[in-house]
Amino acid sequence: MNKAKNLNTFLILWIGITLSTIGSQMTNFAVTLWAWEATEKATPLALILFFTQTPRIIASLFAGVIVDSWNRKYLMMLGDSVSAISTVIILGLFLTNNLQIWHLYLTGAINGLFSYFQDLAFSTSMTMIVPKEHYTRATVMEDYLTYSGGEILAPFLATFIYYQFNLKGVLIIDLLTFLCAIFTVIIVKVPQPQATVNHRESIYNKLTFGFRYIFSHPSLLSLLLFLLSANFVSNIAWGIFPAMILARSNNSGEILAYVQGAMGLGGVIGGIAFTFWGGFKNRVNGLLLGNILTEFSSCLIGLFKIPYLWMLSGFFMSFFAPLIGSSNQSIWLSKIDPSIQGRVFASRYFIAQVMSPLGLLISGFLADNFFEKNISYFSFLNPIFGNEEGAGMALQYALFSACGIIITLFFYRLSRLRNLEKILPDRY
């Protein structure tokens, strides 16, 4: 056990995940451009996110039992393998001129399902791989440096390759990155905790273990109710982000790439800063403050009309985001025993994210059928948002980002959440 707990295994896996993430982000960006060119509607873009997210929520109901019982290394390999097969299918449909929007919904759902098992297997292996003093740093690297680094490179690479070689060039690169990720998992040893799942136990008890554990700890439940509410309103805004930028920039993929690149840069710099700092001693304060600063920066994107101000606001939105995820993950890693993390983390994910697909589902609908069509009713806000294409989406984006701030302030008043660190001692 002690021999396994060094950063070498984590770093090798992290390199593979980072390469795979960059490839996936390139495909997601290119698919966004393709879907917008085909429809010029916000709803299809939001639905791609919806169909990717929803299977992850469903999987979280039973994935914890599987992750705590099965070989986590094989589950990581399975996630990348299925994603690679999906990429080959999309590539084949595109090359034969048969690719349609609904194909993206279907492959997104499949990828979302299996990538959840991969993500859960990796996150629950962190305690077995990484020394406790590096939990926050490793979480920042896994969740933010990986994603944000991809956000810097992927939009620019995807834009260049998409307009030079169309969608097939992006898909081929994505496929190669999946193969690299699978190789990195093959060459390392992923420690397995001692299984605590009682196979004679009823299926009901197995599936509900994580929920029962969380509900028996009111402070953890309060934390998840906060995340549930914050994620819901955040997704109503985030679901229309690409469409809003494209609509307000005369369909410029280059400007969208610059904005997302600035966001990626902010995430990398913020991730590096929080990696060296280590975060707040009271991690609940770090999580709540990080959400306020992130939502405030997000709100500014909707208020501004100028691309370089979108970039600046996006930079700070992503700069503060690592403070949220690293604080949250560090809390759960330190307070939950490794042998039950799969079941507890899966239930945690379900509770925190169960409303997110609904947010994505209504996001595009609200944009296309209410805010864009009825922007004239908000003429008193024309000096801020204007009345041209995309103004309604900007209003929706700013409004629900501001709701995220209000929700955070409300939950900070709950003593069982505010005092979570005192109520629950570290277990690991």
VEXDREN-2710 file (C-alpha; in Angstrom, 1 decimal):
% VEXDREN-2710
k/r/px/py/pz
1/MET/0.0/0.0/0.0
2/ASN/2.6/2.6/1.0
3/LYS/4.8/1.7/-2.0
4/ALA/1.9/2.4/-4.3
5/LYS/1.1/5.8/-2.7
6/ASN/3.4/8.0/-4.7
7/LEU/2.7/10.4/-7.5
8/ASN/4.3/8.3/-10.4
9/THR/1.3/6.2/-11.1
10/PHE/-1.0/9.2/-10.8
11/LEU/1.1/11.2/-13.2
12/ILE/1.2/8.5/-15.9
13/LEU/-2.5/8.1/-15.7
14/TRP/-3.0/11.9/-15.7
15/ILE/-0.9/12.2/-18.9
16/GLY/-3.1/9.7/-20.7
17/ILE/-6.3/11.3/-19.4
18/THR/-5.1/14.8/-20.5
19/LEU/-4.3/13.6/-24.1
20/SER/-7.7/11.9/-24.3
21/THR/-9.4/15.0/-22.9
22/ILE/-7.8/17.3/-25.5
23/GLY/-8.9/15.0/-28.3
24/SER/-12.5/14.8/-26.9
25/GLN/-12.6/18.6/-26.5
26/MET/-11.5/19.1/-30.1
27/THR/-14.3/16.8/-31.2
28/ASN/-16.8/18.6/-29.0
29/PHE/-15.8/22.0/-30.4
30/ALA/-15.9/20.8/-34.0
31/VAL/-19.2/19.1/-33.5
32/THR/-20.6/22.3/-32.0
33/LEU/-19.5/24.2/-35.1
34/TRP/-21.0/21.5/-37.4
35/ALA/-24.4/21.5/-35.5
36/TRP/-24.6/25.3/-35.4
37/GLU/-24.0/25.5/-39.2
38/ALA/-26.6/22.8/-39.7
39/THR/-29.4/24.4/-37.5
40/GLU/-28.4/27.8/-36.1
41/LYS/-30.5/27.0/-33.1
42/ALA/-29.5/26.8/-29.4
43/THR/-31.7/23.8/-28.7
44/PRO/-29.6/21.1/-30.6
45/LEU/-26.4/22.3/-28.9
46/ALA/-28.0/22.1/-25.5
47/LEU/-29.5/18.7/-26.3
48/ILE/-26.1/17.3/-27.1
49/LEU/-25.0/18.2/-23.6
50/PHE/-28.3/16.8/-22.2
51/PHE/-28.0/13.4/-23.9
52/THR/-24.3/13.2/-22.7
53/GLN/-25.1/14.1/-19.1
54/THR/-28.3/12.1/-18.5
55/PRO/-26.9/8.6/-18.8
56/ARG/-24.2/9.6/-16.2
57/ILE/-27.0/10.4/-13.8
58/ILE/-28.7/7.1/-14.4
59/ALA/-25.4/5.2/-14.1
60/SER/-24.7/6.7/-10.8
61/LEU/-27.6/4.7/-9.3
62/PHE/-25.7/1.4/-9.7
63/ALA/-22.1/2.3/-10.8
64/GLY/-20.8/2.6/-7.2
65/VAL/-21.5/-1.1/-6.5
66/ILE/-19.7/-2.1/-9.7
67/VAL/-16.7/0.1/-9.0
68/ASP/-16.3/-1.2/-5.5
69/SER/-16.6/-4.8/-6.7
70/TRP/-14.8/-4.9/-10.1
71/ASN/-11.2/-4.2/-11.2
72/ARG/-10.9/-0.4/-11.5
73/LYS/-8.1/-0.6/-14.1
74/TYR/-10.3/-2.5/-16.5
75/LEU/-13.2/0.0/-16.0
76/MET/-10.8/2.8/-17.0
77/MET/-9.8/1.0/-20.1
78/LEU/-13.4/0.2/-20.9
79/GLY/-14.4/3.9/-20.9
80/ASP/-11.7/4.9/-23.4
81/SER/-12.4/1.9/-25.6
82/VAL/-16.1/2.7/-26.0
83/SER/-15.3/6.3/-26.7
84/ALA/-12.9/5.2/-29.4
85/ILE/-15.5/3.0/-31.0
86/SER/-18.0/5.8/-30.9
87/THR/-15.5/8.1/-32.7
88/VAL/-15.0/5.5/-35.4
89/ILE/-18.8/5.3/-35.9
90/ILE/-19.2/9.1/-36.2
91/LEU/-16.3/9.2/-38.6
92/GLY/-17.8/6.5/-40.8
93/LEU/-21.2/8.3/-40.8
94/PHE/-19.5/11.6/-41.8
95/LEU/-17.4/10.1/-44.6
96/THR/-20.5/8.5/-46.1
97/ASN/-22.5/11.8/-45.8
98/ASN/-25.0/10.1/-43.4
99/LEU/-24.2/12.0/-40.2
100/GLN/-27.2/13.6/-38.6
101/ILE/-27.9/15.5/-35.3
102/TRP/-29.6/12.5/-33.7
103/HIS/-26.4/10.5/-34.2
104/LEU/-24.6/12.9/-32.0
105/TYR/-27.3/12.5/-29.3
106/LEU/-26.9/8.7/-29.4
107/THR/-23.1/8.6/-29.3
108/GLY/-23.1/11.3/-26.7
109/ALA/-25.3/9.2/-24.5
110/ILE/-23.1/6.1/-24.9
111/ASN/-19.9/8.0/-24.2
112/GLY/-21.5/9.7/-21.2
113/LEU/-22.5/6.3/-19.7
114/PHE/-19.2/4.6/-20.0
115/SER/-17.1/7.7/-19.3
116/TYR/-18.8/7.9/-16.0
117/PHE/-17.6/4.4/-15.0
118/GLN/-14.1/5.5/-16.1
119/ASP/-14.2/8.8/-14.1
120/LEU/-15.6/7.1/-11.0
121/ALA/-13.0/4.3/-11.2
122/PHE/-10.2/6.9/-11.4
123/SER/-11.5/9.3/-8.7
124/THR/-12.0/6.5/-6.2
125/SER/-8.5/5.2/-6.9
126/MET/-7.0/8.5/-5.9
127/THR/-6.9/7.6/-2.2
128/MET/-5.0/4.4/-3.0
129/ILE/-2.5/6.2/-5.3
130/VAL/-1.9/9.7/-4.0
131/PRO/-0.6/10.6/-0.5
132/LYS/-3.1/12.5/1.6
133/GLU/-1.1/15.8/1.6
134/HIS/-1.4/15.9/-2.2
135/TYR/-5.2/15.3/-2.4
136/THR/-6.0/18.9/-3.3
137/ARG/-3.1/19.2/-5.7
138/ALA/-4.0/16.0/-7.5
139/THR/-7.6/16.9/-7.7
140/VAL/-6.7/20.3/-9.3
141/MET/-4.5/18.5/-11.8
142/GLU/-7.2/15.9/-12.6
143/ASP/-10.2/18.1/-12.8
144/TYR/-8.9/21.5/-13.8
145/LEU/-5.4/21.5/-15.3
146/THR/-6.5/18.6/-17.6
147/TYR/-9.7/20.2/-18.7
148/SER/-8.5/23.8/-18.8
149/GLY/-5.3/22.8/-20.6
150/GLY/-7.4/21.2/-23.2
151/GLU/-9.6/24.3/-23.4
152/ILE/-6.5/26.3/-24.4
153/LEU/-5.3/24.0/-27.1
154/ALA/-8.5/22.2/-28.3
155/PRO/-10.5/25.2/-29.7
156/PHE/-7.7/26.6/-31.7
157/LEU/-6.6/23.2/-33.0
158/ALA/-10.1/22.1/-33.7
159/THR/-10.9/25.4/-35.5
160/PHE/-7.9/25.2/-37.8
161/ILE/-8.3/21.5/-38.6
162/TYR/-12.1/21.8/-39.0
163/TYR/-11.8/24.6/-41.6
164/GLN/-8.9/23.0/-43.3
165/PHE/-9.8/19.3/-43.3
166/ASN/-13.4/19.4/-42.0
167/LEU/-14.7/17.1/-39.2
168/LYS/-12.9/14.0/-40.2
169/GLY/-9.5/15.5/-39.4
170/VAL/-10.6/16.3/-35.8
171/LEU/-12.1/12.8/-35.4
172/ILE/-8.9/11.0/-36.5
173/ILE/-6.8/13.0/-33.9
174/ASP/-9.4/12.2/-31.2
175/LEU/-9.2/8.5/-32.0
176/LEU/-5.3/8.6/-31.7
177/THR/-5.6/10.2/-28.2
178/PHE/-7.9/7.5/-27.0
179/LEU/-5.3/4.9/-28.0
180/CYS/-2.6/6.8/-26.0
181/ALA/-4.9/6.9/-23.0
182/ILE/-5.6/3.2/-23.1
183/PHE/-1.8/2.5/-23.3
184/THR/-1.1/4.6/-20.2
185/VAL/-3.6/2.6/-18.2
186/ILE/-2.2/-0.7/-19.4
187/ILE/1.4/0.0/-18.3
188/VAL/0.6/1.0/-14.7
189/LYS/-0.6/-0.9/-11.7
190/VAL/-3.9/0.5/-10.2
191/PRO/-4.2/-0.6/-6.5
192/GLN/-7.5/-2.2/-5.5
193/PRO/-9.0/-1.7/-2.0
194/GLN/-10.3/-4.6/-0.1
195/ALA/-13.8/-5.3/-1.3
196/THR/-16.5/-4.6/1.3
197/VAL/-19.5/-5.3/-0.9
198/ASN/-21.5/-8.2/0.6
199/HIS/-22.6/-10.3/-2.3
200/ARG/-25.2/-12.0/-0.2
201/GLU/-26.8/-8.6/0.6
202/SER/-30.0/-7.7/-1.3
203/ILE/-29.7/-5.7/-4.4
204/TYR/-31.8/-3.0/-2.8
205/ASN/-29.3/-2.6/0.1
206/LYS/-26.3/-2.6/-2.3
207/LEU/-27.8/0.1/-4.5
208/THR/-29.0/2.3/-1.6
209/PHE/-25.9/2.0/0.6
210/GLY/-24.4/5.3/-0.6
211/PHE/-27.6/7.2/-0.3
212/ARG/-28.2/5.8/3.2
213/TYR/-24.7/6.8/4.2
214/ILE/-25.1/10.3/2.9
215/PHE/-28.5/10.8/4.5
216/SER/-27.1/9.7/7.8
217/HIS/-24.7/12.6/7.7
218/PRO/-26.7/15.8/7.4
219/SER/-23.7/18.0/6.7
220/LEU/-22.8/16.0/3.7
221/LEU/-26.4/16.1/2.5
222/SER/-26.5/19.9/2.9
223/LEU/-23.3/20.1/0.8
224/LEU/-25.0/18.0/-1.9
225/LEU/-28.2/20.0/-1.8
226/PHE/-26.1/23.1/-2.4
227/LEU/-24.4/21.5/-5.4
228/LEU/-27.8/20.2/-6.7
229/SER/-29.2/23.8/-6.7
230/ALA/-26.1/25.4/-8.0
231/ASN/-25.6/22.9/-10.8
232/PHE/-29.2/23.3/-11.9
233/VAL/-29.1/27.0/-12.5
234/SER/-25.6/26.9/-13.8
235/ASN/-26.6/24.5/-16.6
236/ILE/-29.6/26.7/-17.6
237/ALA/-26.9/29.3/-18.4
238/TRP/-24.1/27.0/-19.6
239/GLY/-26.3/25.0/-22.0
240/ILE/-26.5/28.1/-24.3
241/PHE/-23.0/29.4/-23.9
242/PRO/-21.6/28.3/-27.4
243/ALA/-24.8/29.4/-29.1
244/MET/-24.8/32.8/-27.4
245/ILE/-21.2/33.5/-28.4
246/LEU/-21.7/32.4/-32.0
247/ALA/-25.0/34.4/-32.3
248/ARG/-23.4/37.6/-30.9
249/SER/-20.2/37.3/-33.0
250/ASN/-21.8/36.8/-36.4
251/ASN/-21.3/33.0/-36.3
252/SER/-17.5/33.3/-35.7
253/GLY/-15.9/30.0/-34.7
254/GLU/-12.7/31.9/-34.3
255/ILE/-14.1/34.2/-31.6
256/LEU/-15.7/31.2/-29.8
257/ALA/-12.2/29.6/-29.9
258/TYR/-10.6/32.7/-28.4
259/VAL/-13.1/32.9/-25.6
260/GLN/-12.8/29.2/-24.7
261/GLY/-9.1/29.5/-25.0
262/ALA/-9.1/32.3/-22.5
263/MET/-11.2/30.2/-20.2
264/GLY/-8.8/27.4/-20.5
265/LEU/-5.9/29.7/-19.7
266/GLY/-7.7/30.9/-16.6
267/GLY/-8.3/27.4/-15.5
268/VAL/-4.6/26.4/-16.0
269/ILE/-3.3/29.4/-14.1
270/GLY/-5.9/29.1/-11.4
271/GLY/-5.2/25.4/-11.1
272/ILE/-1.4/26.0/-10.8
273/ALA/-2.0/28.7/-8.2
274/PHE/-4.2/26.5/-6.1
275/THR/-1.9/23.6/-6.5
276/PHE/1.0/25.5/-5.0
277/TRP/-1.2/27.2/-2.4
278/GLY/-3.2/24.0/-1.4
279/GLY/-6.5/25.8/-0.8
280/PHE/-8.4/27.0/2.3
281/LYS/-7.9/25.1/5.5
282/ASN/-11.7/25.2/5.8
283/ARG/-12.6/23.6/2.5
284/VAL/-16.3/24.5/2.7
285/ASN/-15.4/28.2/2.7
286/GLY/-13.2/27.6/-0.3
287/LEU/-16.0/25.9/-2.2
288/LEU/-18.6/28.5/-1.5
289/LEU/-16.3/31.5/-2.1
290/GLY/-15.1/29.9/-5.3
291/ASN/-18.7/29.5/-6.5
292/ILE/-19.5/33.1/-5.8
293/LEU/-16.5/34.4/-7.7
294/THR/-17.1/32.0/-10.6
295/GLU/-20.7/32.9/-11.0
296/PHE/-20.0/36.6/-10.8
297/SER/-17.4/36.3/-13.6
298/SER/-19.9/34.2/-15.6
299/CYS/-22.6/36.9/-15.2
300/LEU/-20.2/39.4/-16.7
301/ILE/-19.9/37.4/-19.9
302/GLY/-23.6/37.9/-20.4
303/LEU/-23.5/41.6/-19.6
304/PHE/-20.6/42.4/-22.0
305/LYS/-20.9/42.6/-25.8
306/ILE/-17.2/42.9/-26.7
307/PRO/-15.2/39.7/-27.4
308/TYR/-12.1/40.7/-25.4
309/LEU/-14.3/41.4/-22.4
310/TRP/-15.9/37.9/-22.9
311/MET/-12.3/36.6/-22.9
312/LEU/-11.4/38.5/-19.7
313/SER/-14.5/37.4/-17.9
314/GLY/-14.1/33.8/-19.0
315/PHE/-10.5/33.8/-17.8
316/PHE/-11.6/34.8/-14.3
317/MET/-14.6/32.4/-14.3
318/SER/-12.2/29.5/-15.0
319/PHE/-9.5/30.9/-12.7
320/PHE/-11.7/30.5/-9.6
321/ALA/-13.4/27.2/-10.7
322/PRO/-10.6/25.0/-9.4
323/LEU/-11.3/26.3/-5.9
324/ILE/-14.8/24.7/-6.1
325/GLY/-13.9/21.3/-7.3
326/SER/-10.7/20.8/-5.4
327/SER/-12.3/21.9/-2.1
328/ASN/-15.3/19.6/-2.7
329/GLN/-13.3/16.5/-3.8
330/SER/-10.8/16.9/-0.9
331/ILE/-13.6/16.9/1.6
332/TRP/-15.0/13.6/0.3
333/LEU/-11.6/11.9/-0.2
334/SER/-10.6/12.7/3.4
335/LYS/-13.9/11.9/5.1
336/ILE/-15.0/8.7/3.3
337/ASP/-13.3/5.3/3.7
338/PRO/-11.7/4.1/0.5
339/SER/-13.5/0.8/0.6
340/ILE/-16.9/2.5/0.2
341/GLN/-16.0/5.4/-1.9
342/GLY/-17.4/3.9/-5.1
343/ARG/-20.9/3.6/-3.7
344/VAL/-20.8/6.9/-1.8
345/PHE/-19.2/8.9/-4.6
346/ALA/-21.8/7.5/-7.1
347/SER/-24.7/8.5/-4.8
348/ARG/-23.0/11.8/-4.3
349/TYR/-22.9/12.4/-8.0
350/PHE/-26.5/11.4/-8.5
351/ILE/-27.7/13.9/-5.8
352/ALA/-25.5/16.7/-7.0
353/GLN/-26.3/16.3/-10.7
354/VAL/-29.8/14.9/-10.9
355/MET/-31.3/18.3/-11.9
356/SER/-28.5/19.2/-14.3
357/PRO/-30.0/17.4/-17.3
358/LEU/-33.3/19.3/-16.7
359/GLY/-31.3/22.5/-16.7
360/LEU/-29.8/21.6/-20.0
361/LEU/-33.1/20.5/-21.4
362/ILE/-34.9/23.7/-20.7
363/SER/-31.8/25.9/-21.5
364/GLY/-32.2/25.7/-25.2
365/PHE/-36.0/25.8/-25.1
366/LEU/-36.0/29.0/-23.0
367/ALA/-33.4/30.6/-25.3
368/ASP/-35.2/29.8/-28.6
369/ASN/-38.8/30.1/-27.5
370/PHE/-38.8/32.8/-24.8
371/PHE/-35.7/35.0/-24.3
372/GLU/-34.8/35.4/-28.0
373/LYS/-38.4/35.9/-29.2
374/ASN/-39.4/38.2/-26.4
375/ILE/-36.3/40.4/-26.0
376/SER/-38.5/43.4/-27.0
377/TYR/-40.4/43.1/-23.7
378/PHE/-37.1/43.8/-21.9
379/SER/-36.5/47.0/-23.8
380/PHE/-35.4/48.8/-20.6
381/LEU/-32.4/46.5/-20.6
382/ASN/-31.4/47.3/-24.2
383/PRO/-28.5/49.6/-23.1
384/ILE/-27.0/46.5/-21.5
385/PHE/-27.9/43.6/-23.7
386/GLY/-29.1/45.2/-26.9
387/ASN/-31.9/43.8/-29.1
388/GLU/-29.9/42.0/-31.8
389/GLU/-29.6/38.3/-32.3
390/GLY/-28.2/36.7/-29.2
391/ALA/-29.3/39.4/-26.8
392/GLY/-32.0/37.2/-25.3
393/MET/-29.6/34.5/-24.7
394/ALA/-27.2/36.9/-23.0
395/LEU/-30.0/38.0/-20.7
396/GLN/-30.8/34.4/-19.8
397/TYR/-27.1/33.6/-19.2
398/ALA/-26.6/36.6/-16.9
399/LEU/-29.8/36.1/-15.1
400/PHE/-29.2/32.5/-14.1
401/SER/-25.5/33.1/-13.3
402/ALA/-26.7/35.7/-10.8
403/CYS/-29.1/33.1/-9.4
404/GLY/-26.1/31.0/-8.6
405/ILE/-24.7/33.7/-6.4
406/ILE/-28.0/34.1/-4.5
407/ILE/-28.1/30.3/-3.9
408/THR/-24.6/30.2/-2.5
409/LEU/-25.3/33.0/-0.1
410/PHE/-28.4/31.2/1.1
411/PHE/-26.6/27.9/1.8
412/TYR/-23.8/29.7/3.6
413/ARG/-26.4/30.6/6.3
414/LEU/-26.9/26.8/7.1
415/SER/-24.7/26.0/10.1
416/ARG/-24.5/22.3/9.4
417/LEU/-22.9/23.1/6.0
418/ARG/-20.8/26.0/7.3
419/ASN/-19.4/23.9/10.1
420/LEU/-19.0/20.6/8.2
421/GLU/-15.3/20.4/8.8
422/LYS/-15.9/20.5/12.6
423/ILE/-18.8/18.2/12.6
424/LEU/-17.1/15.4/10.5
425/PRO/-13.6/14.4/11.3
426/ASP/-11.2/13.3/8.6
427/ARG/-11.2/9.5/8.3
428/TYR/-8.3/9.0/5.8
END
